[in-house]
Amino acid sequence: MPLDTRAAAARAIAGVLQGGSLNTLLPAALETVSNRDRGLLQQLCYGTLRLYPRLQPQLQALLSKPLRSKDNDIQALLLLGLYQLEDTRIPDHAAVAASVGATRALQKDWARGLCNAVLRRFLRERDSLADALDPAARSAHPQWLYSALQQDWPEHAEAIMLANNEQPPMVLRSNAQRVSREQYLQRLTDAGFAAQAGLLAPESIYLDVPADVGLLPGFAEGLASVQDEAAQMAALLLAPASGTRVLDACAAPGGKACHLLERQPDIALTAMDVDKARLTRVRDNLQRLQLQADVVHGNAAEPPADMPAQHFQHILVDAPCSASGVIRRHPDVKLLRRPEDIPALAAQQSAILDGLWPLLAPGGTLLYVTCSVLEAENSTVVQAFLQRTGDAELLPLQLGIPRAAGCQILPTRDGPDGLFFSLLRRRSESLR
């Protein structure tokens, strides 16, 4: 028998409160509810986590005493109840009744009265509760991230945070080897899907309404993939020529590697990742799209010893980062990421650049990419690398907002995610 949808959402959110990743927890939760309720389950989980920094202080104010850690599921249920009342079209009485009813599915009937009292009190006091929030909580961002965005993007911080709190668009990439964007747009129209061409990437398509990929025409046969438009720019900026050797050093799940091959199938591509389990997704994507690459398990900071020095003409580094530019797609970042993570990530990014540079041939290019909007992970990392690497030079990029050592696309409502790009070239002997 399917589980109550709000109970399933509460369990998934409780898992995040305990330090788990929504990417890991959500698939299992989806299996516990009926097919017709899966969309609601996802909305409840993503929406509640996007607004968590705003909802949590209001919940604290509504509780006479904190809930015990073993009752994280009830805390999560209350949070998703507040989310429904604050940010959905679900009628207030229905949101309260359904949330209260979920206590039985969670086998915690004692919380029935608590849930009812808290949610009804919120309806009475919502204006005063909102007025009591500090600016960071009002923006639904943790204080450290709120401050970092204000520092790095004083003129754009508010727009970035508003975009972070929105449901992101579903963006497709038409497979240039199999179909043109115009042809696939027509396929979508014929199948009843409203869609628009993107403005940046020539293969990008925005669906008006997100859809199950299994229903998209030709998806299983490799005519299209899901990939944000900003992420699609990586293949265009690296732009490897036919016959060149290319390394995608942090390849999983394989979107950028596959796009490189779709745009230039005659390259010799090596797709490497440190996570052996995630390489399965790389292979699956290559197979679905009918593309060929050498898939390798390896750490970009300490590449496999059998990779020859100066072997690759092009290297793509989609570096591990805070994901501060894709928070709307990964809202658990607001709960799980800590300010001390940023220096640690910057150190990891620096180690990756140092580890990969010996593999780049003279005259070759390396594209450094993060899905971060924080300078500490972007220009600061690249500038430090340039200072300690004598044969590295920065190449200009005409994209997004110019930064000290690259360019930034910021997340926008109904537009691309927030990604940073920096293109470096290894000087040949004659240019040193």
C-alpha positions in Angstrom: 0.0 0.0 0.0 1.5 3.4 -1.0 2.7 5.6 1.9 1.0 8.9 2.7 2.7 11.5 0.5 3.4 14.0 3.2 4.7 11.3 5.5 7.1 10.2 2.7 8.2 13.8 2.2 8.7 14.2 5.9 10.9 11.2 6.1 13.0 12.4 3.2 13.4 15.9 4.6 14.2 14.3 8.0 17.0 12.5 6.3 18.4 15.8 5.1 18.1 17.3 8.6 20.3 14.4 9.7 23.0 15.2 7.1 21.8 13.1 4.1 21.7 14.2 0.5 18.3 14.7 -1.1 19.7 13.2 -4.3 20.2 10.0 -2.4 17.0 10.1 -0.3 14.4 11.2 -2.9 14.5 8.2 -5.2 13.7 5.8 -2.4 10.9 8.1 -1.2 9.4 8.2 -4.7 9.1 4.4 -4.6 6.9 4.5 -1.6 4.1 6.7 -3.0 1.6 6.2 -5.9 2.6 7.4 -9.4 0.1 10.2 -9.3 1.6 11.6 -6.1 5.3 11.7 -7.2 5.1 15.2 -8.5 3.6 16.4 -5.2 6.3 14.6 -3.2 9.0 16.3 -5.2 7.4 19.7 -4.8 7.1 19.3 -1.1 10.7 18.1 -0.6 12.3 20.7 -2.9 10.1 23.6 -1.9 10.5 23.0 1.9 14.3 22.8 1.6 14.5 25.9 -0.6 12.7 27.9 2.1 14.2 26.0 5.1 16.3 29.0 6.4 13.0 31.0 6.5 10.7 28.3 7.8 13.0 27.0 10.5 13.2 30.2 12.7 9.4 30.6 12.4 8.9 27.0 13.5 11.2 27.5 16.5 9.1 30.5 17.5 6.0 28.4 17.3 7.3 25.5 19.4 7.3 25.8 23.2 10.3 23.6 23.4 12.6 22.0 20.7 11.6 18.6 19.4 13.9 15.6 20.2 16.3 14.4 17.6 14.4 11.1 17.3 11.4 13.2 16.2 13.1 14.8 13.2 10.3 13.4 11.0 7.8 15.5 13.0 10.0 18.5 12.7 10.2 17.9 8.9 6.4 17.4 8.8 5.9 20.8 10.5 8.3 22.5 8.1 6.5 21.1 5.0 3.2 22.1 6.6 4.5 25.7 6.9 5.8 25.5 3.3 2.4 24.6 2.1 0.7 27.4 3.9 3.3 30.0 2.9 4.2 29.1 -0.7 1.7 26.8 -2.4 -1.8 27.1 -3.8 -3.0 24.3 -1.5 -5.9 25.6 0.5 -5.0 26.3 4.1 -7.5 23.9 5.6 -6.4 21.1 3.2 -2.7 21.7 4.0 -3.4 21.6 7.8 -5.6 18.6 7.6 -3.3 16.6 5.3 -0.2 17.4 7.5 -2.0 16.4 10.7 -3.2 13.2 9.1 0.4 12.3 8.1 1.3 11.9 11.8 -0.6 8.5 11.7 1.4 7.3 8.7 4.5 8.2 10.6 3.2 6.2 13.6 3.3 9.2 15.9 -0.3 9.9 16.8 1.0 11.9 19.8 2.1 14.6 17.4 -1.4 15.1 15.9 -2.4 17.8 18.4 1.0 19.5 18.2 0.9 19.6 14.4 -2.6 21.0 14.4 -1.8 23.6 17.0 1.4 24.8 15.4 0.0 25.2 11.9 -3.1 26.9 13.0 -1.1 29.3 15.2 1.1 30.1 12.2 -2.0 31.1 10.2 -3.0 33.5 13.0 0.5 35.0 13.5 2.1 34.7 10.1 2.6 38.4 9.7 4.3 39.0 13.0 6.5 35.9 12.5 7.6 37.2 9.2 8.4 40.7 10.6 10.6 39.1 13.2 12.9 37.4 10.7 16.4 38.8 10.1 17.4 39.7 6.5 19.2 36.4 5.8 16.2 34.3 7.1 13.8 36.5 5.1 15.8 35.8 2.0 15.7 32.0 2.8 19.5 31.7 2.9 21.8 30.8 5.7 23.6 33.8 7.2 27.0 32.8 5.9 25.9 32.5 2.4 23.7 35.6 2.6 26.8 37.5 3.7 29.1 36.0 1.0 26.6 36.9 -1.8 26.3 40.4 -0.5 30.1 40.7 -0.5 30.8 39.1 -3.9 27.7 40.4 -5.7 26.5 43.6 -4.0 24.4 44.6 -7.1 23.1 41.2 -7.9 22.8 39.4 -4.5 19.0 40.0 -4.2 18.3 38.7 -7.7 20.6 35.6 -7.1 18.7 34.7 -3.9 15.3 35.2 -5.5 16.4 32.8 -8.4 17.7 30.3 -5.8 14.3 30.1 -4.2 12.5 29.4 -7.5 11.8 26.1 -9.2 14.3 25.8 -12.0 13.3 25.3 -15.6 13.8 21.9 -17.3 16.3 22.4 -20.1 17.1 19.9 -22.8 20.1 19.6 -25.2 19.3 18.3 -28.6 21.9 15.8 -29.9 23.6 17.6 -32.8 24.7 14.3 -34.3 21.2 13.1 -34.6 18.8 16.0 -34.9 18.9 19.8 -35.2 17.4 21.9 -32.4 14.6 23.1 -34.8 13.8 19.5 -35.7 13.6 18.4 -32.1 11.5 21.5 -31.2 9.1 20.3 -33.8 9.1 16.8 -32.4 8.2 18.2 -29.1 5.4 20.3 -30.5 4.0 17.3 -32.4 4.1 15.3 -29.1 2.2 18.1 -27.2 5.1 19.6 -25.3 5.4 23.4 -25.3 9.1 24.5 -25.5 11.3 27.4 -26.5 14.8 27.7 -27.9 17.5 28.9 -25.4 19.3 32.2 -26.0 22.9 31.1 -25.2 23.6 27.6 -26.3 22.7 26.5 -29.8 21.3 23.1 -28.7 19.4 24.3 -25.6 15.6 23.9 -25.3 13.5 25.1 -22.4 10.3 23.1 -21.6 7.4 25.3 -20.5 6.5 22.6 -18.0 8.9 20.0 -16.6 8.1 16.5 -17.9 9.1 12.9 -17.3 12.0 12.2 -19.7 10.4 8.8 -20.5 7.6 10.7 -22.2 9.9 12.9 -24.4 10.0 11.9 -28.0 13.2 10.0 -28.9 14.8 10.5 -25.5 15.5 6.8 -25.0 17.0 6.7 -28.5 19.4 9.6 -27.7 17.8 12.5 -29.5 18.1 14.7 -26.4 19.5 15.0 -22.9 18.7 17.0 -19.8 21.3 19.7 -19.2 21.1 23.3 -18.1 21.9 25.9 -20.6 24.9 27.3 -18.7 26.4 23.9 -18.4 26.0 23.5 -22.2 28.4 26.4 -22.7 31.4 24.3 -21.5 31.6 22.3 -24.7 31.3 25.5 -26.8 34.1 27.3 -24.8 36.5 24.4 -24.9 35.7 23.8 -28.6 38.2 20.9 -29.3 39.2 20.5 -32.9 38.8 17.2 -34.8 41.4 14.6 -34.0 42.5 16.2 -30.7 42.9 14.3 -27.4 40.5 15.6 -24.7 40.3 14.8 -21.0 37.1 15.5 -19.0 38.7 15.2 -15.6 35.6 15.3 -13.4 33.2 13.7 -15.8 30.4 12.1 -13.8 27.5 12.0 -14.7 28.7 12.6 -18.2 26.7 15.5 -19.5 29.6 17.7 -20.6 31.6 14.8 -22.0 28.7 13.7 -24.1 28.1 17.2 -25.4 31.7 17.5 -26.4 31.3 14.3 -28.5 28.0 15.4 -30.0 29.6 18.6 -31.2 32.9 17.0 -32.3 32.6 13.2 -32.6 36.2 12.8 -34.0 38.0 13.7 -30.8 39.7 11.1 -28.6 37.9 11.7 -25.3 38.8 10.3 -21.9 36.1 10.6 -19.3 37.6 10.3 -15.8 36.1 10.6 -12.3 37.2 9.9 -8.8 33.8 8.3 -7.9 33.8 4.8 -9.4 30.1 4.3 -8.8 29.1 7.5 -10.7 31.1 6.3 -13.7 28.2 3.9 -14.3 26.1 6.9 -15.2 28.8 8.1 -17.6 28.7 4.8 -19.4 24.9 4.7 -19.5 24.8 8.2 -21.0 27.4 7.3 -23.6 25.5 4.2 -24.5 22.1 5.9 -24.8 23.6 8.7 -27.0 25.6 6.1 -29.1 28.9 7.8 -28.3 32.4 6.5 -27.6 34.9 7.5 -24.9 37.6 5.9 -22.8 36.1 5.8 -19.2 38.7 5.9 -16.5 38.6 5.8 -12.7 41.0 8.3 -11.3 41.6 11.3 -9.0 42.2 14.5 -10.9 44.4 15.9 -8.1 46.6 12.8 -8.5 46.0 11.4 -12.0 46.7 7.8 -12.9 50.4 7.1 -13.3 49.9 5.7 -16.8 48.5 9.0 -18.2 51.4 10.4 -20.2 52.6 13.9 -19.5 51.5 16.6 -22.0 49.2 14.1 -23.7 46.0 16.1 -24.0 45.4 19.1 -26.2 42.3 20.0 -24.2 41.2 19.4 -20.5 37.9 20.1 -19.0 37.8 20.6 -15.2 34.3 20.7 -13.9 35.6 21.1 -10.4 33.9 20.0 -7.1 32.4 23.1 -5.5 29.8 24.5 -3.1 27.0 24.3 -5.7 26.1 27.8 -4.8 25.1 28.5 -8.4 22.7 25.6 -8.6 21.0 25.8 -5.2 17.5 25.8 -6.8 18.3 22.3 -8.1 20.1 21.2 -4.9 18.3 23.1 -2.1 19.8 20.8 0.6 23.0 22.9 0.0 21.3 25.5 2.3 21.3 23.0 5.1 24.4 20.9 4.5 27.0 23.3 3.3 29.0 25.2 6.0 31.2 28.3 5.7 34.3 26.3 6.6 33.7 24.1 3.5 34.6 26.9 1.1 38.4 27.1 2.0 38.5 23.3 1.9 36.9 23.2 -1.5 39.2 25.9 -2.8 42.2 23.8 -1.7 40.8 20.8 -3.5 40.2 22.8 -6.6 43.8 24.1 -6.5 45.1 20.6 -6.1 43.1 19.5 -9.1 44.5 22.3 -11.3 48.1 21.4 -10.1 47.5 17.7 -10.7 46.2 18.1 -14.2 48.4 20.8 -15.6 51.3 18.4 -16.4 49.0 16.4 -18.6 48.2 19.4 -20.9 50.3 19.7 -24.1 52.1 23.0 -24.8 49.7 25.3 -26.6 46.7 23.3 -25.2 43.8 24.8 -23.3 42.2 23.9 -19.9 38.7 25.1 -19.1 38.0 25.5 -15.4 34.3 25.3 -14.5 32.4 25.5 -11.3 28.7 25.7 -10.5 29.5 28.3 -7.9 29.0 32.0 -7.7 31.5 32.5 -4.9 34.8 34.3 -5.7 36.7 32.2 -3.3 36.1 29.1 -5.5 36.4 31.0 -8.8 38.7 33.9 -9.7 40.6 33.6 -6.5 41.6 30.0 -7.2 42.5 30.7 -10.8 44.5 33.8 -10.0 46.6 31.9 -7.4 47.2 29.1 -9.9 48.4 31.6 -12.5 50.8 33.2 -10.0 52.5 29.9 -9.2 52.4 28.4 -12.7 54.8 30.1 -15.1 53.6 28.6 -18.3 49.9 29.3 -17.7 48.1 32.2 -19.3 44.5 33.4 -19.1 42.5 33.6 -22.3 39.6 36.1 -22.7 36.0 34.8 -22.8 33.0 36.8 -24.1 30.3 35.5 -21.9 28.2 36.5 -18.9 29.8 39.0 -16.4 33.6 39.5 -16.7 35.5 38.6 -13.5 39.1 39.0 -12.6 40.1 35.6 -14.0 37.1 34.4 -16.1 33.5 35.0 -16.5 30.3 34.3 -14.5 26.8 33.4 -15.6 24.4 34.1 -12.7 21.3 32.1 -12.0 18.2 33.7 -13.3 14.5 32.9 -13.0 13.4 30.9 -16.1 17.0 31.1 -17.3 20.4 29.3 -16.8 22.1 28.2 -13.6 25.0 30.0 -12.1 28.4 28.8 -13.5 31.9 30.2 -13.6 34.3 29.7 -16.5 38.0 30.3 -16.9 40.0 29.3 -20.0 43.7 28.8 -19.5 46.4 28.0 -22.1 49.8 26.3 -21.6 52.4 28.4 -23.3 54.6 26.6 -25.8 58.4 27.1 -25.5 58.4 29.7 -28.2 55.9 31.8 -26.3 57.5 31.8 -22.9 
